[in-house]
Structure formats: C-alpha cells, structure tokens
C-alpha cells in the first residue's frame, strides 16, 4: 500500500533543523504536533517518499514478516485516521 502526505500537513526531519532525531509533523488544520522516532520515523519516511510500505519497510531477521507487516499496516491506518497520511489508490 502506498500513501501520500496531504497538503494540510507540514513535516520536517529533526536533523534538517539541527534538532533531535525524529520527524516533526503538524496538521495545519488544527496545529496539533506529532513527533515520530525510530520505527515510526522509518515508516513515515517510506510513506512520505511514496514507497510501498508492504515492500519497502525492512523486517528484522528475528521477527515474523507477516506480523511486522500487519503492525506497519495498522500504524499507517492510524496515521490516516489522524489525517496525517492519505492512501494512494
């Protein structure tokens, strides 16, 4: 599944502004800020860059691929429910 960042969402990678690691996100509709780090940051960057989450998110060798992919899908659905991502059809 592929996603895109809606025009109503602004984001920046913390390293780009000399801040702590993480992706800083805000909806310009309500001003609510979010910070994603670690695995959540990786998922965001893959989605924001137009990658396919089912293919482009790496699964650690010691974890079940189906379980990880389901968790990634659930997290992406949560971001969609917050209005931070949109599904690309």
Helices and strands as residue ranges (DSSP letters): E 2-4, E 9-13, G 14-17, E 23-27, E 33-36, H 38-48, H 53-56, H 65-81, E 86-88
